[in-house]
Amino acid sequence: MKNDFSIKTYIHILIIVILGFLIYSNTFHADFELDDEIYIVRNPAIKDFSYFTDPLKVLELTHFTSDFTYAFLTRIVGYFTFALNHHLHGLDVTGYHVFNILIHIINALLVYFLIRLLFRTPFFSDIQSEENLTPLLTPSIFALCSALIFVSHPVQTQAVTYIYQRVTSLATLFFLLSICAYVKSRLSSAAPLKYSLYAISLISAVTAMLVKEISFTLPVIITLFELFFFQGTSGKRVLLLFPFALTMLVLPAVLLTAQGSFSIWDIDTSMNTLASFPDMPRMDYLFTQFRVIVTYIRLLFLPVNQNLDYDYPVYHSFFTPAVFFSFLFLLFLFTLGAYSLYRSKKEEVEERHYLRLISLGIFWFFITLSVESSIIPIKDVIFEHRIYLPSVGFIMAGMAAVTMAVCKIRNRAASRAIIAGIACAVCVLSGAAYARNSVWKTDISLCEDNVRKSPSKARPHNNLGVAYDKKGRTDDAIRELLTAIEVDPAYGQSHNNLAIIYDREGRTDDAIRQYVLAIQINPKDEESHYNLGVAYDKKGLTDDAIRELLTAIQINPDYGQARNNLGIIYARMGRTEESIREFLTVKSIAPDSIKAYNNLGIVYGREGRTEEAIHEFLAAIQIDPDYADAHYNLGITYKKQGRFEEAMKEFQTVLRLKPDHAGAKNNLESIRGIIK
């Protein structure tokens, strides 16, 4: 048995790994998308490991939202993997995608091993041989088919190809690892191995909690495994399960620690602060989720018309037909799970083993989905990555139902036909997943697909406009942003993004109108106030510019860009002390802000505080040796002091960095004339 198991295991692992890499082989160069921008690309915390040795340091990044801070603290293990990626290869997307694909393949392998382990539990003790279960669908084939469906299913693509959603797949990895280690521990008789596996299970549970909030359901699932497949006294079981129950305190403990330093969270609602949407009534969200869960089930059975950003209706009444009948269907499914559990307790029921697996799979699906599909409102009512973890239970239940049918038939020809059907299904799913991944290749291809499927939703048009703008397709970008505004005039981001393009194109008046509209929609939008201030300054409306910049600073006192621009305006107006104060504040907020050092140096130079000016220019150069403006200003200062050799070196550096810099050329020629 062991040798047979070993040979099968190696072959099965190879099949799963090869298929996983083939399906996702066209994603290695897929762009960063949506949340990737703020949580990875522009995230200073993943570029400095000190944020992981002292996590509360992230609270100093007050120019980011509380959502950002909450996400970092509660998902710190996931962010640590992003930091490793950034340390190894910066923002090259290939490494991030390889990491995500490896996680997905490991998850498929864990599904495989978990099912193999289940068939060795006491509940299956009366089955001594694989062949005694079914003619062909043995436990090893059952496990292989389940893992192949998991690794190949197109609905998993969002959790794998969308880089930031690594937090979903990684949480699933530690979730599954914890359960596998727990089951293996319960099956082991040797004390050292038993306790070591139990420790691994517990550590994995804690780690899962620090990847994503969906892991909050892990103690409940482990309890089901204990009750469904093992035996023991109540006291022993409580001792085994109690430490896992304590892991549910990990997130509240993290939040309480953070709250002691920076009170931005209400612990009562913190579990979904990252995406919570208090404007939606809880019952409306629940009614909508009844319908959403049915959509998830449809996607698992028939993964067509997949979409990144669904234009999904919000339901307000339980008795809306779509809600009511969805609820009845889900109630039937849950009742089926309960009935399967009831039947599986009867010794005389021949198929009781598979009924127990069906029951487990159904309960797994509902329980693991409960964090994001219950009464805690989340702004986006549906996202495909949310069924990554629940799909494990669904696949398990489905395979158990198929195997139970084979058991009843007990015909080798029929069994072969069913296995062939499963193999065909895996091939079809693999092709569909590969095709879906091709949509993720670029920002534009993904957003265009999204717009085709959600034409009446503003955000997809906005995202497509931003994607076009990144590629220099300005007219297309303007068209999509105008469409977003037409679809939803109250979608403030589109007004702001359109204004940025207008501003860049020299259409300052049009830009100002759009910034004003964005601010009317969201008066607390610091970015729009800042951009409007800059636009007013371009028009020479200095008082208006100062007012908007001060408003941005009032909303976010640590808004370095706003303070820097305000300092520039003050300097231009001769309000030197106020200018210096703003630049010094920027330096304290962002010690690596080279513009603040450079601008402060310019002001000091004008005031005759030459040594202080030199100090600031040198500080900017130390932070960024290729910052041409600081080299140029330092050269000017040296020239005024008569330090011509040093000035020449600085101007030569400027010309190396910017060969067409006229000021550096003229000053270099001037010095050479003086020296001659």
Buried (B, 14 or more C-beta within 10 A) or exposed (E): EEEEEEEBBEEBBEBBBEBBBEBBEBBBEBBBBBBBEBBBEEBBBBBBBEBBEEBBBBBBBBBBEBBBBBBBBBBBBBBBBBBBBBEEEEEEBEBBBBBBBBBBBBBBBBBBBBBBBBBBBEBBEEBEEBEEBBBBBBBBBBBBBBBBBBBBBBBBBBBBBBBBBBBBBBBBBBBBBBBBBBBBBBBBEEEEEBEBBBEBBBBBBBBBBBBBBBBBBBBBBBBBBBEBBBEEEEEEBEEBBEBBEEBBEBBEEBBEEBBEEBEBBEEEEBBBBBBBEEEBEEBBBBBBBBBBBBBBBEBBEEBEEBBBBBBBEEBEEEEBEBBBEBBEBBEEBBEBBEEBBEBBEEEEEEBBBBBBBBBBBBBBBBBBBBBBBBEBBBEEBBBBBBBBBBBBBBBBBBBBBBBBBBBEBEEEEBBEEBBEEBEEBBEEBBEBBBEBBEBBBBBBBBBBBBBEBBEEBBBBBBBBBBBBBEEEBEEBBBBBBBBBBEBBEEBBBBBBBBBBBBBEEEBBEBBBBBBBBBBEBBEEBBBBBBBBBBBBBBEEBEEBBBBBBBBBBEBBEBBBBBBBBBBBBBBEEEBBEBBBBBBBBBBEBBEEBBBBBBBBBBBBBEEEBBEBBBBBBBBBBEBBEEBBBBBBBBBBBBBEEEBBEBBBBBBBBBBEBBEEBEBBBEBBEBBEEEEE
